[in-house]
Amino acid sequence: MMHGNVIWRGELLENIKDHNADVAVIEAGLSGLSAAKILHERGLNAIVLEARDRVGGRTYTLRNEDVTYVDLGGSYVGPTQNRILRLADEFGIQTFLTQDTEDLIFHSKGRSKKITGAVPPVSGLLATLDVNNLFREIDEMGEEIPVDAPWDAPHAEEWDKMTVKEFFNQTIWTKGAWKLGEQTVNVCVTSESHEVSLLWFLWYLRQCGGSNRILSTDNGGQCRHVILAVPLPLQTRLTFDPPLPSLRNQLIQRVPMGSVIKTFVYYDRPFWQEKGHSGTAIIEDEEALVEFTFADTKPDSTKPAIMGLILAGRAKTCVALTKEERRDRICKLYARVFDTDQALKWVHYEELNWLAEQWSGGCYSAMMPPGFLTTFGRELRKPVGRIHFAGTETATEWSGYMEGAVQAGERAAREILFERGEINQSEIWKEEPENKVIVILFHI
Ligand SMILES: Cc1cc2nc3c(=O)[nH]c(=O)nc-3n(C[C@H](O)[C@H](O)[C@H](O)COP(=O)(O)OP(=O)(O)OC[C@H]3O[C@@H](n4cnc5c(N)ncnc54)[C@H](O)[C@@H]3O)c2cc1C
């Protein structure tokens, strides 16, 4: 890490006492590292405690001869994600446009067709009106929800008692809109509609800019403050002394992580381009493992690959398969979607099953079930003594994303700077100037 102060598991007990740190930051994901960076820049001694033997958490770049490099976790950024773009600029990290949203494949009922735009078409006037109505309702309801306090929305209690599935039952009339609604929940929050709170789902889309945007411990050392940014459900593994207050203690027991396996099939040539496709496909097929693909060829045109996401319930089911069985089923699926046997001729396969990751528990983020936000939401960012909470799940913009991790980490660091009298309270929630770099058109 750039400031030299990461302590890995095992080293922890021996080394932490020697650091005489001002702040212990627990986790070296983007949130913890962003917090440590701000504190370091203000001259504070921050140590970062990390359970894994690497930094990055839910972001992970694998490097080997077969793939050169590939992001098996978070990777796509887009407009309005200004903090992560600022950090990419600062560290000289190059970004590139990954694909063209004007040229997608929509695969349904065994047939593939070319479409434009991020939302797949539904057949029939009724279904089209139904889809328009669904997303208009979602955005209008979202407008009512304060991004920093969703539990204060006028309908917070009512919506937080409902699942998204119950809302779909009341709102959707056609099968086409149902499928699209379900797929939107799968792709956006790696969960099923019967699992998640309506209030939380509406808030999630709103804090990302609306449906259109989202689719197109000190352990006895002398640490004076702690920033805890470990994924919420994994905080139940920590021992707090003194114990956490009641609601915080229960909060961390009620937020399961989403389910996703990110897969990459490599080919000797980009056959999809030869057929005039960008490599992006939305797949609506009950039997399909993958629901969503992107081309992942490198910017210099090497290592042609298709990235595919196995999401929510499908991810939970297919962990029973071997890696090779998943690869073969995915290749057969791509042969149907891209309408060519070339898709069967894979040269390499990579995947990361985030459900099995001990220090993540799942991905992309924690999901909030009915009743959570109105009962526990106010506790999400409330410091407990000298413990301040970060992590993408505590963000108010792009929560669940890398941008949210940075916002949360920087905010927690500023809470500590405020407590130390180094900044005013009004500076804790700093506005981020717009970053005009357009990196990618489509993100999830
Ligand atoms: C497959 C996948 C695709 C994604 N796609 C995108 C995308 O395209 N765009 C986007 O913006 N975001 C994406 N995300 C989400 C994004 O990666 C996360 O929101 C973000 O990285 C979270 O950062 P964080 O620091 O809050 O948490 P994490 O990255 O989870 O960091 C938490 C850290 O805590 C450590 N830890 C856990 N327990 C302990 C402990 N007891 N003691 C010490 N350390 C501990 C973990 O090892 C980890 O390093 C994706 C995630 C996944 C998995």
The ligand as a Gaussian input file, in Angstrom:
#p B3LYP/6-31G(d) Opt

LIG

0 1
 C      -18.199000      -9.678000      -9.198000
 C      -18.290000      -8.247000      -8.754000
 C      -18.557000      -7.280000      -9.678000
 C      -18.636000      -5.941000      -9.288000
 N      -18.798000      -4.998000     -10.252000
 C      -18.665000      -3.688000      -9.923000
 C      -18.542000      -2.721000     -10.958000
 O      -18.487000      -3.047000     -12.126000
 N      -18.472000      -1.425000     -10.574000
 C      -18.430000      -1.029000      -9.264000
 O      -18.305000       0.176000      -8.994000
 N      -18.499000      -1.943000      -8.273000
 C      -18.602000      -3.269000      -8.577000
 N      -18.599000      -4.212000      -7.588000
 C      -18.697000      -3.779000      -6.183000
 C      -17.381000      -3.184000      -5.645000
 O      -16.308000      -4.041000      -5.935000
 C      -17.550000      -2.995000      -4.119000
 O      -18.671000      -2.178000      -3.864000
 C      -16.357000      -2.309000      -3.453000
 O      -15.122000      -2.826000      -3.893000
 C      -16.502000      -2.446000      -1.930000
 O      -15.386000      -1.866000      -1.271000
 P      -15.331000      -1.853000       0.326000
 O      -13.998000      -1.314000       0.692000
 O      -16.553000      -1.195000       0.853000
 O      -15.453000      -3.380000       0.768000
 P      -14.496000      -4.628000       0.429000
 O      -13.854000      -4.457000      -0.888000
 O      -15.312000      -5.840000       0.656000
 O      -13.364000      -4.550000       1.502000
 C      -13.525000      -5.177000       2.757000
 C      -12.165000      -5.703000       3.199000
 O      -12.305000      -6.157000       4.552000
 C      -11.467000      -7.286000       4.691000
 N      -11.918000      -7.995000       5.875000
 C      -12.997000      -8.773000       6.054000
 N      -13.075000      -9.197000       7.331000
 C      -12.021000      -8.651000       7.987000
 C      -11.556000      -8.700000       9.327000
 N      -12.198000      -9.428000      10.259000
 N      -10.427000      -8.015000       9.655000
 C       -9.759000      -7.289000       8.713000
 N      -10.157000      -7.207000       7.408000
 C      -11.279000      -7.874000       7.068000
 C      -11.668000      -8.028000       3.382000
 O      -10.634000      -8.945000       3.133000
 C      -11.669000      -6.880000       2.380000
 O      -10.373000      -6.603000       1.894000
 C      -18.493000      -5.573000      -7.931000
 C      -18.208000      -6.562000      -6.980000
 C      -18.087000      -7.881000      -7.392000
 C      -17.671000      -8.922000      -6.391000

